Amino acid sequence: MRSAIVPYRSSLPASAPAPGRGLVSYLTSRRNLAGSALALVGAGLALADPVGAQGLLLVAGLYLAGALSVRGNPRVSRFGFEPRRVQKSLAEQIGAAAGRVPPQVLTRLQRIELTIRTEILPRLDCLPLGAPELYLVERTVSDYLPTAVEAYLRLPNGYVSSQPGSHGRAALDVLVEELDFLDAEMRQVAEVVHRRDMDRLLAHKRFLVDRFRREDAQV
């Protein structure tokens, strides 16, 4: 049996958190509730047996003990996913597929990985928060790509469909078409990134031209 491709587990939230909600999130978190509960116990002990400033230290110490005993929620990147995890997942998927898929499949996987790793991930800051391209990259790595390869690996080598309407399509041909489609989509995302970089370059050129024209006019 051929090994399965392990997909990257998405951390993409349904929507980006609104600015200023960090404090509210902490106040309602399990960490704060646990700390507050122990702090109330400390306050009760301090009231029952007043010990002055030591009572305040007891309350603060119990709060910290309670808060630190609860694991906080993992931090989510402002992009909705962690770029390093995406890159690592791609490398793992290619490693798992190597030797188990035909060369034309592996070549396409490597081409997709190269585009994402060298042209998209390093320039994610070019894309605004909530951009559809961010979602597309994340879903390609966490779902679309591993699902396509996994479906192929579940079939016997050289499998040809006999289902009505399939026109005797080979599983390999279908997978290659899927990978070509994903490759084209990632190229489009990379082009969006490059276009934004070009816009910045042109804007900087206009700034320089305008700046030096003003200086020449003042001479």
C-alpha positions in Angstrom: 0.0 0.0 0.0 1.3 3.4 -0.9 1.8 5.9 1.9 -0.7 8.7 2.5 0.1 12.4 2.0 -0.3 14.2 5.4 -2.0 17.5 4.8 -1.2 20.7 6.7 -3.8 21.5 9.3 -5.2 24.9 8.7 -5.2 27.6 11.4 -7.1 30.0 9.1 -9.9 31.7 11.2 -13.3 32.4 9.7 -12.6 36.2 9.9 -9.7 38.4 11.1 -10.1 39.7 14.7 -11.2 43.3 15.0 -8.6 45.8 16.3 -8.7 46.3 20.1 -10.2 42.9 20.9 -7.0 41.5 22.4 -7.8 42.8 25.9 -11.4 41.6 25.7 -10.2 38.2 24.5 -7.8 37.8 27.4 -10.4 39.0 30.0 -12.8 36.2 28.8 -10.1 33.6 28.4 -9.7 30.5 30.5 -6.3 31.7 31.6 -7.7 34.9 33.2 -10.7 33.1 34.7 -8.4 30.5 36.4 -6.2 33.2 37.7 -9.1 35.3 39.0 -10.6 32.3 40.7 -7.4 31.6 42.7 -7.0 35.3 43.4 -10.5 35.4 45.0 -9.4 32.5 47.2 -6.3 34.5 48.2 -8.4 37.6 48.9 -10.7 35.5 51.1 -7.8 34.2 53.1 -6.3 37.7 53.4 -9.6 39.0 54.7 -10.1 36.2 57.1 -6.6 36.7 58.5 -5.3 40.2 57.6 -1.6 40.2 57.0 -1.1 43.6 55.4 1.0 43.9 52.3 1.7 40.2 52.3 -2.0 39.7 51.6 -1.6 41.6 48.3 1.4 39.4 47.4 -0.6 36.3 48.2 -3.5 37.4 45.9 -1.0 38.3 43.1 0.9 35.1 43.5 -2.3 33.0 43.3 -3.5 34.8 40.3 -0.2 34.2 38.4 -0.3 30.5 39.5 -3.8 30.1 38.1 -3.1 32.0 34.9 0.1 30.1 34.2 -1.4 26.7 34.9 -3.7 27.1 31.8 -2.3 26.8 28.3 -3.1 29.9 26.2 -4.5 29.8 22.7 -1.8 29.5 20.0 -1.0 32.7 18.3 -2.4 33.1 14.8 -0.4 34.9 12.2 -1.9 38.1 10.8 -2.1 36.3 7.4 -4.4 33.7 8.9 -1.7 30.9 8.7 1.9 30.5 9.7 4.1 30.8 6.5 6.8 28.6 7.9 4.3 25.8 8.7 3.0 26.0 5.1 6.6 25.8 3.7 7.4 22.8 6.0 4.1 21.1 5.0 4.9 21.4 1.3 8.4 19.9 1.8 6.9 17.0 3.8 4.2 16.4 1.1 6.8 16.2 -1.6 9.0 13.9 0.5 6.1 11.6 1.1 5.2 11.5 -2.6 8.7 11.0 -3.9 9.2 7.4 -5.1 5.4 6.8 -5.0 4.2 9.0 -7.9 5.4 9.1 -11.5 8.1 11.7 -12.4 5.7 13.9 -14.2 3.6 14.2 -11.0 6.7 14.9 -8.8 7.9 17.5 -11.2 4.6 19.4 -11.0 4.5 19.1 -7.2 8.0 20.6 -7.0 7.1 23.4 -9.4 4.1 24.3 -7.2 6.3 24.2 -4.1 8.9 26.4 -5.7 6.4 29.1 -6.7 4.9 29.2 -3.2 8.2 29.0 -1.4 10.2 31.5 -3.4 7.7 33.9 -5.0 4.6 34.0 -2.7 5.5 33.3 1.0 8.4 35.8 1.2 6.1 38.6 -0.1 2.9 37.9 1.7 3.1 41.4 3.1 2.2 42.7 -0.4 -1.3 41.3 0.0 -3.9 43.1 2.2 -5.4 41.2 5.1 -8.3 39.1 4.0 -7.1 39.0 0.4 -8.6 36.0 -1.5 -5.0 35.1 -2.6 -4.1 34.3 1.1 -7.0 32.0 1.4 -6.2 30.3 -1.9 -2.6 29.6 -0.9 -3.5 28.3 2.5 -6.3 26.0 1.1 -4.0 24.7 -1.7 -1.4 23.5 0.8 -3.8 22.3 3.5 -6.5 20.7 1.3 -6.5 20.9 -2.5 -3.0 19.6 -3.1 -2.8 16.7 -0.6 -6.4 15.7 -1.4 -5.6 15.3 -5.1 -2.4 13.3 -4.5 -4.0 11.1 -1.8 -7.0 10.3 -4.1 -4.5 9.1 -6.7 -2.4 7.1 -4.3 -5.5 5.2 -3.2 -6.0 3.8 -6.7 -4.0 0.9 -8.2 -1.1 1.7 -10.5 -2.2 2.4 -14.0 -5.9 2.6 -13.1 -8.2 3.6 -15.9 -11.8 4.6 -15.2 -14.6 2.5 -16.6 -17.4 4.7 -15.2 -20.0 6.0 -17.7 -19.0 9.4 -19.0 -15.4 9.1 -17.9 -14.2 8.3 -21.5 -11.7 5.8 -20.1 -9.6 8.4 -18.4 -6.5 7.3 -16.6 -6.1 8.3 -13.0 -2.6 9.7 -13.8 -4.0 12.0 -16.5 -6.7 13.3 -14.1 -4.1 14.0 -11.4 -1.8 15.8 -13.9 -4.6 18.0 -15.0 -5.4 18.9 -11.4 -1.8 19.7 -10.6 -1.5 21.8 -13.8 -4.6 23.8 -12.7 -3.2 24.3 -9.2 0.1 25.4 -10.7 -1.6 28.0 -12.9 -3.5 29.3 -9.9 -0.3 29.7 -7.8 1.3 31.5 -10.8 -1.6 33.9 -10.8 -1.1 34.6 -7.1 2.6 35.2 -7.7 1.7 37.6 -10.5 -0.6 39.5 -8.1 2.4 39.8 -5.7 4.8 40.9 -8.4 2.3 43.4 -9.7 2.0 45.0 -6.2 5.8 45.2 -6.0 5.9 46.8 -9.4 3.3 49.3 -8.3 5.5 50.2 -5.3 8.5 50.6 -7.6 6.6 52.9 -10.0 5.2 54.9 -7.1 8.7 55.4 -5.7 9.9 56.5 -9.1 7.1 59.1 -9.3 8.0 60.3 -5.8 11.7 60.8 -6.8 10.8 62.6 -10.1 8.5 64.9 -8.2 10.9 65.5 -5.4 13.9 66.5 -7.6 11.7 68.6 -9.9 10.7 70.6 -6.9 14.3 71.0 -5.8 15.3 72.1 -9.3 12.6 74.7 -9.3 13.8 76.1 -6.0 17.4 76.6 -7.2 
